[in-house]
Amino acid sequence: MADINVSYDLFPNEQGFYANCDGRHVGEITFVRVGGDKIIIDHTDVSEKYRHAKIGLNLVRCAADFARKKKCKVITMCPFAKAMFSRYSEFDDVRFLHTR
C-alpha cells in the first residue's frame, strides 16, 4: 500500500473531489458553496482498503486548497473533515470559525 499512485480530480460541477488509484474510484469528498464566501464540507468517504493511506486527509486538503483558490472559508459538517480541521493547524486559515 505504500507505493500507491492516487490522483485527486475536481468534480465537473466543482462540488467535490474524487480520489482515484490505478483507474479505480477509491474515495471522495463533497461540499456545497454557500453564498460567495463559504463552502460546507458535508461528506468524505474512502474505500476501506485505502483508509490507512491518508487519502481522506488529502481529500480534505484538496477541499481546503479549493477554498483558498476561491477565497472561501470552510464549514465542516462531515465528522471526518471536522476531525482533520481540529487536528491539523494547516487548515486554520480557511476555517470559518477559529475554534478548536
MOPAC internal coordinates of N, CA, C and O (Angstrom, degrees):
PM7 1SCF
backbone

  N    0.0000 0     0.00 0     0.00 0    0    0    0
  C    1.4563 1     0.00 0     0.00 0    1    0    0
  C    1.5295 1   111.28 1     0.00 0    2    1    0
  O    1.2310 1   119.72 1   161.66 1    3    2    1
  N    1.3227 1   118.14 1   -18.34 1    3    2    1
  C    1.4587 1   120.56 1  -176.70 1    5    3    2
  C    1.5162 1   112.87 1   -68.68 1    6    5    3
  O    1.2310 1   119.65 1   153.98 1    7    6    5
  N    1.3225 1   118.27 1   -26.02 1    7    6    5
  C    1.4563 1   121.14 1  -175.98 1    9    7    6
  C    1.5242 1   112.68 1  -104.91 1   10    9    7
  O    1.2310 1   120.33 1  -141.98 1   11   10    9
  N    1.3201 1   116.98 1    38.02 1   11   10    9
  C    1.4598 1   118.80 1  -179.43 1   13   11   10
  C    1.5273 1   109.85 1   -84.92 1   14   13   11
  O    1.2310 1   121.09 1   -30.08 1   15   14   13
  N    1.3128 1   115.53 1   149.92 1   15   14   13
  C    1.4531 1   121.86 1   178.87 1   17   15   14
  C    1.5277 1   107.63 1  -113.34 1   18   17   15
  O    1.2310 1   120.58 1   -70.39 1   19   18   17
  N    1.3186 1   116.49 1   109.61 1   19   18   17
  C    1.4650 1   121.86 1  -175.68 1   21   19   18
  C    1.5225 1   108.87 1  -112.73 1   22   21   19
  O    1.2310 1   120.98 1   -45.28 1   23   22   21
  N    1.3209 1   115.74 1   134.72 1   23   22   21
  C    1.4690 1   120.71 1   172.71 1   25   23   22
  C    1.5234 1   107.90 1  -112.39 1   26   25   23
  O    1.2310 1   121.28 1   -30.85 1   27   26   25
  N    1.3098 1   115.16 1   149.15 1   27   26   25
  C    1.4626 1   121.89 1  -179.54 1   29   27   26
  C    1.5241 1   107.24 1  -121.21 1   30   29   27
  O    1.2310 1   121.03 1   -60.87 1   31   30   29
  N    1.3294 1   115.64 1   119.13 1   31   30   29
  C    1.4575 1   120.67 1  -173.74 1   33   31   30
  C    1.5155 1   110.75 1  -122.15 1   34   33   31
  O    1.2310 1   121.17 1   -47.39 1   35   34   33
  N    1.3230 1   115.37 1   132.61 1   35   34   33
  C    1.4527 1   122.13 1   177.97 1   37   35   34
  C    1.5283 1   109.88 1   -67.72 1   38   37   35
  O    1.2310 1   120.27 1   -43.95 1   39   38   37
  N    1.3195 1   117.09 1   136.05 1   39   38   37
  C    1.4658 1   121.32 1   174.59 1   41   39   38
  C    1.5344 1   108.54 1   -57.95 1   42   41   39
  O    1.2310 1   119.52 1   -31.15 1   43   42   41
  N    1.3041 1   118.53 1   148.85 1   43   42   41
  C    1.4711 1   120.50 1   176.32 1   45   43   42
  C    1.5326 1   113.27 1   -56.65 1   46   45   43
  O    1.2310 1   119.96 1   147.90 1   47   46   45
  N    1.3300 1   117.69 1   -32.10 1   47   46   45
  C    1.4692 1   120.45 1   179.43 1   49   47   46
  C    1.5301 1   112.84 1   -87.03 1   50   49   47
  O    1.2310 1   120.42 1  -175.51 1   51   50   49
  N    1.3361 1   116.80 1     4.49 1   51   50   49
  C    1.4699 1   124.04 1   179.48 1   53   51   50
  C    1.5322 1   112.70 1    58.30 1   54   53   51
  O    1.2310 1   120.38 1  -142.59 1   55   54   53
  N    1.3413 1   116.87 1    37.41 1   55   54   53
  C    1.4563 1   120.18 1   177.95 1   57   55   54
  C    1.5224 1   111.44 1  -124.10 1   58   57   55
  O    1.2310 1   120.90 1  -146.63 1   59   58   57
  N    1.3222 1   115.89 1    33.37 1   59   58   57
  C    1.4500 1   120.13 1   177.00 1   61   59   58
  C    1.5187 1   111.46 1   159.98 1   62   61   59
  O    1.2310 1   121.71 1    -1.95 1   63   62   61
  N    1.3267 1   114.34 1   178.05 1   63   62   61
  C    1.4636 1   121.91 1   178.73 1   65   63   62
  C    1.5196 1   109.23 1  -133.26 1   66   65   63
  O    1.2310 1   120.90 1   -35.99 1   67   66   65
  N    1.3205 1   115.89 1   144.01 1   67   66   65
  C    1.4601 1   123.58 1   171.19 1   69   67   66
  C    1.5185 1   108.20 1   -97.75 1   70   69   67
  O    1.2310 1   120.27 1   -34.31 1   71   70   69
  N    1.3120 1   117.09 1   145.69 1   71   70   69
  C    1.4660 1   122.76 1   167.75 1   73   71   70
  C    1.5217 1   106.00 1  -108.80 1   74   73   71
  O    1.2310 1   120.77 1   -52.98 1   75   74   73
  N    1.3098 1   116.13 1   127.02 1   75   74   73
  C    1.4705 1   121.83 1  -178.98 1   77   75   74
  C    1.5147 1   109.43 1  -125.97 1   78   77   75
  O    1.2310 1   121.16 1   -42.59 1   79   78   77
  N    1.3180 1   115.38 1   137.41 1   79   78   77
  C    1.4565 1   121.83 1   178.72 1   81   79   78
  C    1.5268 1   107.23 1  -128.71 1   82   81   79
  O    1.2310 1   120.83 1   -61.52 1   83   82   81
  N    1.3206 1   116.03 1   118.48 1   83   82   81
  C    1.4703 1   121.12 1  -179.68 1   85   83   82
  C    1.5252 1   111.94 1    51.60 1   86   85   83
  O    1.2310 1   120.72 1  -136.87 1   87   86   85
  N    1.3370 1   116.22 1    43.13 1   87   86   85
  C    1.4517 1   121.10 1   177.73 1   89   87   86
  C    1.5127 1   115.73 1    79.31 1   90   89   87
  O    1.2310 1   120.16 1  -177.22 1   91   90   89
  N    1.3215 1   117.30 1     2.78 1   91   90   89
  C    1.4711 1   121.50 1  -179.48 1   93   91   90
  C    1.5189 1   110.28 1  -109.18 1   94   93   91
  O    1.2310 1   121.03 1   -42.57 1   95   94   93
  N    1.3191 1   115.64 1   137.43 1   95   94   93
  C    1.4660 1   121.90 1   175.65 1   97   95   94
  C    1.5254 1   108.04 1   -71.59 1   98   97   95
  O    1.2310 1   120.27 1   -60.32 1   99   98   97
  N    1.3460 1   117.09 1   119.68 1   99   98   97
  C    1.4645 1   120.52 1  -178.51 1  101   99   98
  C    1.5227 1   113.38 1  -119.91 1  102  101   99
  O    1.2310 1   120.02 1   173.80 1  103  102  101
  N    1.3292 1   117.57 1    -6.20 1  103  102  101
  C    1.4522 1   119.26 1   178.93 1  105  103  102
  C    1.5080 1   111.89 1  -177.21 1  106  105  103
  O    1.2310 1   121.78 1   -10.15 1  107  106  105
  N    1.3494 1   114.20 1   169.85 1  107  106  105
  C    1.4574 1   119.43 1   177.35 1  109  107  106
  C    1.5155 1   109.91 1  -162.07 1  110  109  107
  O    1.2310 1   121.81 1   -21.92 1  111  110  109
  N    1.3141 1   114.14 1   158.08 1  111  110  109
  C    1.4572 1   122.22 1   171.70 1  113  111  110
  C    1.5187 1   105.73 1  -132.28 1  114  113  111
  O    1.2310 1   120.62 1   -40.30 1  115  114  113
  N    1.3325 1   116.41 1   139.70 1  115  114  113
  C    1.4561 1   119.62 1   178.96 1  117  115  114
  C    1.5175 1   109.72 1  -125.05 1  118  117  115
  O    1.2310 1   121.46 1   -29.05 1  119  118  117
  N    1.3191 1   114.81 1   150.95 1  119  118  117
  C    1.4567 1   121.49 1   178.68 1  121  119  118
  C    1.5144 1   109.06 1  -153.18 1  122  121  119
  O    1.2310 1   121.05 1   -17.93 1  123  122  121
  N    1.3171 1   115.59 1   162.07 1  123  122  121
  C    1.4538 1   121.98 1   175.87 1  125  123  122
  C    1.5193 1   108.20 1  -125.44 1  126  125  123
  O    1.2310 1   121.22 1   -32.29 1  127  126  125
  N    1.3251 1   115.26 1   147.71 1  127  126  125
  C    1.4634 1   120.06 1   176.37 1  129  127  126
  C    1.5228 1   108.14 1   -86.96 1  130  129  127
  O    1.2310 1   121.01 1   -41.25 1  131  130  129
  N    1.3139 1   115.66 1   138.75 1  131  130  129
  C    1.4551 1   122.69 1   178.92 1  133  131  130
  C    1.5178 1   106.78 1  -122.62 1  134  133  131
  O    1.2310 1   121.31 1   -64.29 1  135  134  133
  N    1.3160 1   115.09 1   115.71 1  135  134  133
  C    1.4565 1   118.12 1  -174.86 1  137  135  134
  C    1.5138 1   108.50 1    61.72 1  138  137  135
  O    1.2310 1   120.12 1    25.76 1  139  138  137
  N    1.2804 1   117.37 1  -154.24 1  139  138  137
  C    1.4509 1   120.44 1   179.58 1  141  139  138
  C    1.5063 1   114.12 1  -101.17 1  142  141  139
  O    1.2310 1   120.46 1   178.49 1  143  142  141
  N    1.3497 1   116.73 1    -1.51 1  143  142  141
  C    1.4633 1   117.26 1  -170.88 1  145  143  142
  C    1.5222 1   115.65 1  -131.30 1  146  145  143
  O    1.2310 1   119.75 1  -169.28 1  147  146  145
  N    1.3351 1   118.08 1    10.72 1  147  146  145
  C    1.4661 1   120.00 1   179.49 1  149  147  146
  C    1.5271 1   110.51 1  -140.98 1  150  149  147
  O    1.2310 1   121.55 1   -29.41 1  151  150  149
  N    1.3315 1   114.64 1   150.59 1  151  150  149
  C    1.4628 1   120.39 1   168.04 1  153  151  150
  C    1.5260 1   107.36 1  -128.31 1  154  153  151
  O    1.2310 1   121.52 1   -32.55 1  155  154  153
  N    1.3210 1   114.70 1   147.45 1  155  154  153
  C    1.4692 1   121.24 1   177.02 1  157  155  154
  C    1.5180 1   107.61 1  -113.27 1  158  157  155
  O    1.2310 1   120.67 1   -63.47 1  159  158  157
  N    1.3353 1   116.33 1   116.53 1  159  158  157
  C    1.4646 1   120.11 1   173.58 1  161  159  158
  C    1.5229 1   106.27 1   -81.21 1  162  161  159
  O    1.2310 1   120.99 1   -60.90 1  163  162  161
  N    1.3447 1   115.71 1   119.10 1  163  162  161
  C    1.4593 1   119.28 1  -175.23 1  165  163  162
  C    1.5235 1   114.64 1  -113.41 1  166  165  163
  O    1.2310 1   119.90 1   170.59 1  167  166  165
  N    1.3257 1   117.80 1    -9.41 1  167  166  165
  C    1.4639 1   118.51 1  -176.44 1  169  167  166
  C    1.5308 1   110.43 1  -162.25 1  170  169  167
  O    1.2310 1   120.98 1   -43.67 1  171  170  169
  N    1.3119 1   115.73 1   136.33 1  171  170  169
  C    1.4647 1   122.67 1   171.19 1  173  171  170
  C    1.5198 1   106.76 1  -137.51 1  174  173  171
  O    1.2310 1   120.73 1   -45.64 1  175  174  173
  N    1.3276 1   116.20 1   134.36 1  175  174  173
  C    1.4587 1   119.99 1   179.38 1  177  175  174
  C    1.5182 1   109.10 1  -146.38 1  178  177  175
  O    1.2310 1   120.83 1   -42.75 1  179  178  177
  N    1.3234 1   116.03 1   137.25 1  179  178  177
  C    1.4696 1   122.98 1   176.58 1  181  179  178
  C    1.5196 1   107.75 1  -133.35 1  182  181  179
  O    1.2310 1   120.68 1   -43.93 1  183  182  181
  N    1.3206 1   116.31 1   136.07 1  183  182  181
  C    1.4671 1   120.79 1   177.08 1  185  183  182
  C    1.5198 1   109.27 1   -54.40 1  186  185  183
  O    1.2310 1   121.01 1   -40.21 1  187  186  185
  N    1.3107 1   115.67 1   139.79 1  187  186  185
  C    1.4639 1   121.18 1  -174.62 1  189  187  186
  C    1.5273 1   112.52 1   -52.93 1  190  189  187
  O    1.2310 1   119.97 1   140.13 1  191  190  189
  N    1.3044 1   117.66 1   -39.87 1  191  190  189
  C    1.4651 1   122.13 1  -179.15 1  193  191  190
  C    1.5323 1   112.69 1   -59.03 1  194  193  191
  O    1.2310 1   120.12 1   155.11 1  195  194  193
  N    1.3324 1   117.37 1   -24.89 1  195  194  193
  C    1.4667 1   122.03 1  -174.32 1  197  195  194
  C    1.5298 1   113.29 1  -110.01 1  198  197  195
  O    1.2310 1   119.84 1  -170.04 1  199  198  197
  N    1.3007 1   117.91 1     9.96 1  199  198  197
  C    1.4682 1   120.29 1  -173.42 1  201  199  198
  C    1.5220 1   114.39 1   -67.98 1  202  201  199
  O    1.2310 1   119.42 1   160.70 1  203  202  201
  N    1.3062 1   118.72 1   -19.30 1  203  202  201
  C    1.4712 1   120.56 1  -179.57 1  205  203  202
  C    1.5225 1   111.87 1  -100.83 1  206  205  203
  O    1.2310 1   120.24 1  -164.57 1  207  206  205
  N    1.3234 1   117.15 1    15.43 1  207  206  205
  C    1.4688 1   121.20 1  -178.02 1  209  207  206
  C    1.5250 1   112.26 1  -104.83 1  210  209  207
  O    1.2310 1   119.77 1  -165.98 1  211  210  209
  N    1.3193 1   118.04 1    14.02 1  211  210  209
  C    1.4678 1   124.53 1   178.93 1  213  211  210
  C    1.5220 1   113.32 1    62.87 1  214  213  211
  O    1.2310 1   120.18 1  -159.06 1  215  214  213
  N    1.3205 1   117.26 1    20.94 1  215  214  213
  C    1.4578 1   120.56 1   179.17 1  217  215  214
  C    1.5224 1   110.19 1   -66.95 1  218  217  215
  O    1.2310 1   119.85 1   139.35 1  219  218  217
  N    1.3284 1   117.89 1   -40.65 1  219  218  217
  C    1.4615 1   120.61 1   177.73 1  221  219  218
  C    1.5192 1   111.66 1   -60.22 1  222  221  219
  O    1.2310 1   120.29 1   133.53 1  223  222  221
  N    1.3232 1   117.04 1   -46.47 1  223  222  221
  C    1.4657 1   121.05 1   177.30 1  225  223  222
  C    1.5216 1   110.21 1   -60.03 1  226  225  223
  O    1.2310 1   120.00 1   137.17 1  227  226  225
  N    1.3202 1   117.61 1   -42.83 1  227  226  225
  C    1.4652 1   120.10 1  -179.80 1  229  227  226
  C    1.5245 1   112.07 1   -67.13 1  230  229  227
  O    1.2310 1   119.98 1   147.73 1  231  230  229
  N    1.3196 1   117.65 1   -32.27 1  231  230  229
  C    1.4690 1   120.06 1   174.51 1  233  231  230
  C    1.5283 1   110.14 1   -65.68 1  234  233  231
  O    1.2310 1   120.18 1   139.25 1  235  234  233
  N    1.3215 1   117.26 1   -40.75 1  235  234  233
  C    1.4679 1   120.71 1   176.34 1  237  235  234
  C    1.5291 1   109.35 1   -63.27 1  238  237  235
  O    1.2310 1   120.09 1   140.35 1  239  238  237
  N    1.3109 1   117.43 1   -39.65 1  239  238  237
  C    1.4693 1   120.82 1   176.61 1  241  239  238
  C    1.5302 1   111.04 1   -62.19 1  242  241  239
  O    1.2310 1   120.34 1   139.60 1  243  242  241
  N    1.3272 1   116.96 1   -40.40 1  243  242  241
  C    1.4727 1   120.50 1   177.13 1  245  243  242
  C    1.5233 1   110.57 1   -59.97 1  246  245  243
  O    1.2310 1   120.39 1   134.74 1  247  246  245
  N    1.3323 1   116.86 1   -45.26 1  247  246  245
  C    1.4620 1   120.88 1   179.32 1  249  247  246
  C    1.5278 1   110.74 1   -63.61 1  250  249  247
  O    1.2310 1   120.28 1   138.97 1  251  250  249
  N    1.3332 1   117.07 1   -41.03 1  251  250  249
  C    1.4653 1   120.85 1   178.63 1  253  251  250
  C    1.5321 1   110.61 1   -64.91 1  254  253  251
  O    1.2310 1   120.10 1   138.06 1  255  254  253
  N    1.3194 1   117.42 1   -41.94 1  255  254  253
  C    1.4693 1   120.64 1   177.56 1  257  255  254
  C    1.5233 1   111.04 1   -64.07 1  258  257  255
  O    1.2310 1   120.50 1   140.97 1  259  258  257
  N    1.3271 1   116.65 1   -39.03 1  259  258  257
  C    1.4623 1   121.21 1   175.90 1  261  259  258
  C    1.5321 1   109.55 1   -59.94 1  262  261  259
  O    1.2310 1   120.60 1   134.72 1  263  262  261
  N    1.3380 1   116.46 1   -45.28 1  263  262  261
  C    1.4658 1   121.12 1   179.16 1  265  263  262
  C    1.5264 1   110.80 1   -61.63 1  266  265  263
  O    1.2310 1   120.34 1   138.47 1  267  266  265
  N    1.3144 1   116.95 1   -41.53 1  267  266  265
  C    1.4720 1   119.86 1   178.17 1  269  267  266
  C    1.5222 1   110.44 1   -61.34 1  270  269  267
  O    1.2310 1   120.82 1   134.32 1  271  270  269
  N    1.3221 1   116.04 1   -45.68 1  271  270  269
  C    1.4709 1   121.37 1  -178.79 1  273  271  270
  C    1.5302 1   110.72 1   -61.05 1  274  273  271
  O    1.2310 1   120.56 1   141.29 1  275  274  273
  N    1.3388 1   116.53 1   -38.71 1  275  274  273
  C    1.4678 1   121.69 1  -178.12 1  277  275  274
  C    1.5231 1   112.49 1   -89.84 1  278  277  275
  O    1.2310 1   120.57 1  -178.27 1  279  278  277
  N    1.3498 1   116.52 1     1.73 1  279  278  277
  C    1.4661 1   122.93 1  -179.00 1  281  279  278
  C    1.5346 1   111.55 1    57.72 1  282  281  279
  O    1.2310 1   121.60 1  -132.36 1  283  282  281
  N    1.3381 1   114.55 1    47.64 1  283  282  281
  C    1.4569 1   122.36 1  -179.33 1  285  283  282
  C    1.5257 1   110.56 1  -114.60 1  286  285  283
  O    1.2310 1   121.42 1   -20.26 1  287  286  285
  N    1.2989 1   114.89 1   159.74 1  287  286  285
  C    1.4553 1   122.58 1   169.84 1  289  287  286
  C    1.5248 1   107.76 1  -101.74 1  290  289  287
  O    1.2310 1   120.59 1   -22.32 1  291  290  289
  N    1.3291 1   116.48 1   157.68 1  291  290  289
  C    1.4670 1   121.71 1  -174.47 1  293  291  290
  C    1.5185 1   110.61 1  -114.76 1  294  293  291
  O    1.2310 1   121.59 1   -46.34 1  295  294  293
  N    1.3251 1   114.56 1   133.66 1  295  294  293
  C    1.4561 1   122.84 1   171.15 1  297  295  294
  C    1.5310 1   105.57 1  -109.76 1  298  297  295
  O    1.2310 1   120.10 1   -52.09 1  299  298  297
  N    1.3190 1   117.41 1   127.91 1  299  298  297
  C    1.4661 1   120.70 1  -177.61 1  301  299  298
  C    1.5217 1   110.03 1  -103.61 1  302  301  299
  O    1.2310 1   120.72 1   -71.36 1  303  302  301
  N    1.3186 1   116.22 1   108.64 1  303  302  301
  C    1.4600 1   122.51 1   174.33 1  305  303  302
  C    1.5298 1   110.01 1   -96.75 1  306  305  303
  O    1.2310 1   120.29 1   154.63 1  307  306  305
  N    1.3083 1   117.05 1   -25.37 1  307  306  305
  C    1.4580 1   123.04 1   177.53 1  309  307  306
  C    1.5340 1   108.89 1   -72.19 1  310  309  307
  O    1.2310 1   119.37 1   -52.85 1  311  310  309
  N    1.3245 1   118.82 1   127.15 1  311  310  309
  C    1.4697 1   120.71 1  -179.05 1  313  311  310
  C    1.5316 1   113.52 1   -58.05 1  314  313  311
  O    1.2310 1   119.81 1   141.24 1  315  314  313
  N    1.3285 1   117.97 1   -38.76 1  315  314  313
  C    1.4603 1   119.54 1   179.91 1  317  315  314
  C    1.5209 1   110.59 1   -66.49 1  318  317  315
  O    1.2310 1   120.11 1   131.83 1  319  318  317
  N    1.3321 1   117.40 1   -48.17 1  319  318  317
  C    1.4734 1   120.43 1   179.52 1  321  319  318
  C    1.5258 1   110.43 1   -61.27 1  322  321  319
  O    1.2310 1   120.52 1   140.04 1  323  322  321
  N    1.3224 1   116.61 1   -39.96 1  323  322  321
  C    1.4672 1   120.87 1   177.97 1  325  323  322
  C    1.5258 1   110.60 1   -60.06 1  326  325  323
  O    1.2310 1   120.33 1   137.57 1  327  326  325
  N    1.3310 1   116.98 1   -42.43 1  327  326  325
  C    1.4681 1   121.24 1   178.43 1  329  327  326
  C    1.5240 1   111.00 1   -64.20 1  330  329  327
  O    1.2310 1   120.08 1   138.87 1  331  330  329
  N    1.3178 1   117.44 1   -41.13 1  331  330  329
  C    1.4674 1   120.21 1   179.77 1  333  331  330
  C    1.5253 1   110.74 1   -67.09 1  334  333  331
  O    1.2310 1   120.31 1   139.89 1  335  334  333
  N    1.3270 1   117.00 1   -40.11 1  335  334  333
  C    1.4631 1   120.39 1   178.23 1  337  335  334
  C    1.5259 1   110.73 1   -64.65 1  338  337  335
  O    1.2310 1   120.22 1   147.07 1  339  338  337
  N    1.3176 1   117.19 1   -32.93 1  339  338  337
  C    1.4642 1   120.63 1   177.96 1  341  339  338
  C    1.5186 1   112.02 1   -75.54 1  342  341  339
  O    1.2310 1   120.40 1   146.21 1  343  342  341
  N    1.3179 1   116.83 1   -33.79 1  343  342  341
  C    1.4611 1   122.00 1  -174.58 1  345  343  342
  C    1.5287 1   113.00 1   -80.83 1  346  345  343
  O    1.2310 1   119.84 1   146.15 1  347  346  345
  N    1.3339 1   117.91 1   -33.85 1  347  346  345
  C    1.4713 1   121.19 1  -171.66 1  349  347  346
  C    1.5265 1   111.18 1  -116.79 1  350  349  347
  O    1.2310 1   120.76 1   -56.61 1  351  350  349
  N    1.3270 1   116.16 1   123.39 1  351  350  349
  C    1.4688 1   121.17 1  -179.75 1  353  351  350
  C    1.5288 1   112.27 1   -71.02 1  354  353  351
  O    1.2310 1   119.58 1   167.34 1  355  354  353
  N    1.3309 1   118.41 1   -12.66 1  355  354  353
  C    1.4718 1   120.64 1   179.77 1  357  355  354
  C    1.5320 1   111.92 1   -61.73 1  358  357  355
  O    1.2310 1   120.20 1   165.08 1  359  358  357
  N    1.3334 1   117.22 1   -14.92 1  359  358  357
  C    1.4609 1   120.91 1  -178.88 1  361  359  358
  C    1.5277 1   112.79 1   -97.71 1  362  361  359
  O    1.2310 1   120.15 1   177.84 1  363  362  361
  N    1.3243 1   117.32 1    -2.16 1  363  362  361
  C    1.4634 1   120.70 1  -175.46 1  365  363  362
  C    1.5253 1   113.17 1   -57.39 1  366  365  363
  O    1.2310 1   120.11 1   145.22 1  367  366  365
  N    1.3266 1   117.39 1   -34.78 1  367  366  365
  C    1.4674 1   119.99 1  -176.34 1  369  367  366
  C    1.5249 1   113.49 1   -69.79 1  370  369  367
  O    1.2310 1   120.01 1   158.04 1  371  370  369
  N    1.3389 1   117.59 1   -21.96 1  371  370  369
  C    1.4561 1   120.07 1  -179.83 1  373  371  370
  C    1.5309 1   113.39 1  -109.81 1  374  373  371
  O    1.2310 1   120.33 1   178.26 1  375  374  373
  N    1.3143 1   116.97 1    -1.74 1  375  374  373
  C    1.4672 1   122.00 1   179.65 1  377  375  374
  C    1.5391 1   108.15 1   -67.03 1  378  377  375
  O    1.2310 1   120.43 1   -49.51 1  379  378  377
  N    1.3388 1   116.79 1   130.49 1  379  378  377
  C    1.4676 1   121.02 1  -179.26 1  381  379  378
  C    1.5215 1   111.08 1   -63.60 1  382  381  379
  O    1.2310 1   119.90 1   130.95 1  383  382  381
  N    1.3051 1   117.79 1   -49.05 1  383  382  381
  C    1.4549 1   122.05 1   175.00 1  385  383  382
  C    1.5183 1   107.71 1  -114.46 1  386  385  383
  O    1.2310 1   120.26 1   -51.93 1  387  386  385
  N    1.3038 1   117.11 1   128.07 1  387  386  385
  C    1.4711 1   120.52 1  -176.15 1  389  387  386
  C    1.5099 1   111.76 1   -83.97 1  390  389  387
  O    1.2310 1   120.80 1  -117.73 1  391  390  389
  N    1.3131 1   116.08 1    62.27 1  391  390  389
  C    1.4508 1   120.67 1   175.38 1  393  391  390
  C    1.5126 1   108.45 1  -118.81 1  394  393  391
  O    1.2310 1   120.33 1   -33.33 1  395  394  393
  N    1.2858 1   116.97 1   146.67 1  395  394  393
  C    1.4725 1   120.93 1   179.68 1  397  395  394
  C    1.4854 1   109.81 1  -120.53 1  398  397  395
  O    1.2310 1   120.10 1   180.00 1  399  398  397

